[in-house]
Amino acid sequence: MCGNIVIMKRVVVIGGGPAGMMAACRAAECGARVTLLEKMNKLGLKLSLTGKGRCNITNTEPQIMTFIEKYGDNGKFLINAFNTFFNKELMEFLKRRGLVLKELSGGRIYPDSDNSWNVVDVFADYLKELRVHIELESPVKELLHYQNIIGGVVHENGTVLCDAVIVATGGNSYSKTGSSGDGYQLARVTGHKVTAIYPGLVPFNLLDIDPRLNGLKLKNIKATVTVDEEVLSEAFGEFYFTEWGADGSVILRLSRDVKEEIQEDYLTLHIDLKPALDEQKVHERILREINSNGKISYRNMLKEMLPEKMISYFITRTQIPEDTKIANITKEQRETIVKNLKDLTFTITGTRSFDEAIVTSGGVELSHIDPKTMESKKIKNLYFAGEVLNIDGDTGGYNLQAAFSTGYVAGENAAKEKENNEEN
Ligand SMILES: Cc1cc2nc3c(=O)[nH]c(=O)nc-3n(C[C@H](O)[C@H](O)[C@H](O)COP(=O)(O)OP(=O)(O)OC[C@H]3O[C@@H](n4cnc5c(N)ncnc54)[C@H](O)[C@@H]3O)c2cc1C
């Protein structure tokens, strides 16, 4: 079911990540003779790191229109690709090839083995079965094109002539895995705009972080980021302090919404340690404690309210002596305690670097790509798929689904003989 195949097309796929491996499989399934060129000495190195080595493959959210909300405004670009190959199709593809899947909270899908290499292996085996020619340690340096038609690629070890090329080189994060932004240069020199790129899903650096907080994990908190009192983003969940700042699911989620502002300004991170109680309720709770247990010390009262690892820091922050009997706490001091429980603030000085970012925000300009086929509108028979595009999603399996779906569509269309393609 691959459309009008007339002759065997020669397709080169650049990049052996999820988008490239899926593209190569689909192009070969559709009858093309496929060469996959990978820069590193292994396929799927970044894929092997995903989900802390467990690989959160996709998400079970059944509605495409809800799913695309996880990519922000650019999500609309994915509608066509998802209509062709969505989460259900991806899960079936993997299950058909022997991978047992499991669903965890929030609809997140993982291999039952908790081993991301099992996902890589499914592709490696299938690529072999489909007789895709794989060349490892072959970084592509140049795209060959005559006027506006692609004709081949030049890589470190030679030149491959072909009828179609799929650029699936990934983004610019975790460059040790091979994704170091090469695709942006390949796109630029062939006339495509590449937007500004930022580290996405990335931890924050905080100003003057107190070493006592290092390693402290906070659960069920609300975190908000503001600039000049304007709220930029807020999220609920958990995060932890590190020696340089803040990391964890809440922080990664916030980082997507503030990626531009964070380049320009110091932002403020507000932590609400008691999001289930409003300020009044927190006051009442402290007053109850004071009325029933007035002889205990401030430190002992905090033991009921905060994780152990936070208490010394909180005492310093509120500047109330730790051995103060709580019956002696003044109204002003009570207000300071409530303020710090409900709105503990830190200055965000920036994000960690690309090498600690889960994704790259930004990439090849989407208006230069046909969302139905992933073909460039500038160069015929040149396709783009995966994170090299200006698409990035939330945590929860969304980035891999986008890579697999766009890879599938690019592979299928690259293998097709187009009716109006007389030049080839
Ligand atoms: C630590 C970490 C955890 C993550 N966890 C998850 C998760 O659980 N779920 C999720 O959905 N997403 C996750 N992501 C994001 C996800 O891994 C990426 O969005 C996804 O891998 C992008 O796929 P891709 O094929 O476009 O690019 P990549 O996976 O980056 O693959 C690109 C490939 O192209 C190769 N390449 C680059 N340049 C060249 C060249 N010039 N010539 C030849 N080959 C080249 C690279 O070596 C690489 O193998 C995670 C990312 C990281 C870093």
Ligand as a Chemical Component Dictionary entry (heavy atoms), coordinates in Angstrom:
data_LIG
# 
_chem_comp.id                   LIG 
_chem_comp.type                 NON-POLYMER 
_chem_comp.pdbx_formal_charge   0 
_chem_comp.three_letter_code    LIG 
# 
loop_
_chem_comp_atom.comp_id 
_chem_comp_atom.atom_id 
_chem_comp_atom.alt_atom_id 
_chem_comp_atom.type_symbol 
_chem_comp_atom.charge 
_chem_comp_atom.model_Cartn_x 
_chem_comp_atom.model_Cartn_y 
_chem_comp_atom.model_Cartn_z 
_chem_comp_atom.pdbx_ordinal 
LIG C1  C1  C 0 18.498 12.025 27.209 1  
LIG C2  C2  C 0 17.320 12.064 26.265 2  
LIG C3  C3  C 0 16.163 11.396 26.605 3  
LIG C4  C4  C 0 15.052 11.440 25.747 4  
LIG N1  N1  N 0 13.945 10.723 26.087 5  
LIG C5  C5  C 0 12.882 10.729 25.247 6  
LIG C6  C6  C 0 11.754 9.906  25.509 7  
LIG O1  O1  O 0 11.754 9.089  26.443 8  
LIG N2  N2  N 0 10.688 9.996  24.668 9  
LIG C7  C7  C 0 10.684 10.838 23.585 10 
LIG O2  O2  O 0 9.671  10.910 22.875 11 
LIG N3  N3  N 0 11.774 11.568 23.272 12 
LIG C8  C8  C 0 12.872 11.518 24.048 13 
LIG N4  N4  N 0 13.981 12.236 23.723 14 
LIG C9  C9  C 0 13.987 12.999 22.447 15 
LIG C10 C10 C 0 14.228 12.045 21.261 16 
LIG O3  O3  O 0 15.315 11.206 21.549 17 
LIG C11 C11 C 0 14.512 12.822 19.969 18 
LIG O4  O4  O 0 13.502 13.760 19.744 19 
LIG C12 C12 C 0 14.603 11.847 18.799 20 
LIG O5  O5  O 0 15.680 10.943 18.987 21 
LIG C13 C13 C 0 14.779 12.575 17.468 22 
LIG O6  O6  O 0 14.899 11.612 16.469 23 
LIG P1  P1  P 0 15.669 11.923 15.107 24 
LIG O7  O7  O 0 15.751 10.638 14.359 25 
LIG O8  O8  O 0 15.062 13.089 14.452 26 
LIG O9  O9  O 0 17.117 12.391 15.545 27 
LIG P2  P2  P 0 18.271 11.632 16.361 28 
LIG O10 O10 O 0 17.724 10.603 17.262 29 
LIG O11 O11 O 0 19.077 12.720 16.933 30 
LIG O12 O12 O 0 19.079 10.882 15.229 31 
LIG C14 C14 C 0 19.808 11.576 14.249 32 
LIG C15 C15 C 0 20.877 10.658 13.703 33 
LIG O13 O13 O 0 21.526 11.309 12.606 34 
LIG C16 C16 C 0 22.923 11.087 12.690 35 
LIG N5  N5  N 0 23.603 12.166 11.976 36 
LIG C17 C17 C 0 23.693 13.465 12.341 37 
LIG N6  N6  N 0 24.383 14.154 11.413 38 
LIG C18 C18 C 0 24.730 13.261 10.443 39 
LIG C19 C19 C 0 25.462 13.362 9.213  40 
LIG N7  N7  N 0 25.998 14.520 8.801  41 
LIG N8  N8  N 0 25.625 12.246 8.461  42 
LIG C20 C20 C 0 25.114 11.052 8.863  43 
LIG N9  N9  N 0 24.416 10.905 10.019 44 
LIG C21 C21 C 0 24.231 11.994 10.789 45 
LIG C22 C22 C 0 23.207 11.085 14.170 46 
LIG O14 O14 O 0 24.413 10.441 14.467 47 
LIG C23 C23 C 0 21.975 10.364 14.719 48 
LIG O15 O15 O 0 22.180 8.986  14.777 49 
LIG C24 C24 C 0 15.112 12.180 24.541 50 
LIG C25 C25 C 0 16.297 12.834 24.199 51 
LIG C26 C26 C 0 17.389 12.778 25.044 52 
LIG C27 C27 C 0 18.666 13.477 24.648 53 
# 
loop_
_chem_comp_bond.comp_id 
_chem_comp_bond.atom_id_1 
_chem_comp_bond.atom_id_2 
_chem_comp_bond.value_order 
_chem_comp_bond.pdbx_ordinal 
LIG C1  C2  SING 1  
LIG C2  C3  SING 2  
LIG C2  C26 DOUB 3  
LIG C3  C4  DOUB 4  
LIG C4  N1  SING 5  
LIG C4  C24 SING 6  
LIG N1  C5  DOUB 7  
LIG C5  C6  SING 8  
LIG C5  C8  SING 9  
LIG C6  O1  DOUB 10 
LIG C6  N2  SING 11 
LIG N2  C7  SING 12 
LIG C7  O2  DOUB 13 
LIG C7  N3  SING 14 
LIG N3  C8  DOUB 15 
LIG C8  N4  SING 16 
LIG N4  C9  SING 17 
LIG N4  C24 SING 18 
LIG C9  C10 SING 19 
LIG C10 O3  SING 20 
LIG C10 C11 SING 21 
LIG C11 O4  SING 22 
LIG C11 C12 SING 23 
LIG C12 O5  SING 24 
LIG C12 C13 SING 25 
LIG C13 O6  SING 26 
LIG O6  P1  SING 27 
LIG P1  O7  DOUB 28 
LIG P1  O8  SING 29 
LIG P1  O9  SING 30 
LIG O9  P2  SING 31 
LIG P2  O10 DOUB 32 
LIG P2  O11 SING 33 
LIG P2  O12 SING 34 
LIG O12 C14 SING 35 
LIG C14 C15 SING 36 
LIG C15 O13 SING 37 
LIG C15 C23 SING 38 
LIG O13 C16 SING 39 
LIG C16 N5  SING 40 
LIG C16 C22 SING 41 
LIG N5  C17 SING 42 
LIG N5  C21 SING 43 
LIG C17 N6  DOUB 44 
LIG N6  C18 SING 45 
LIG C18 C19 SING 46 
LIG C18 C21 DOUB 47 
LIG C19 N7  SING 48 
LIG C19 N8  DOUB 49 
LIG N8  C20 SING 50 
LIG C20 N9  DOUB 51 
LIG N9  C21 SING 52 
LIG C22 O14 SING 53 
LIG C22 C23 SING 54 
LIG C23 O15 SING 55 
LIG C24 C25 DOUB 56 
LIG C25 C26 SING 57 
LIG C26 C27 SING 58 
# 
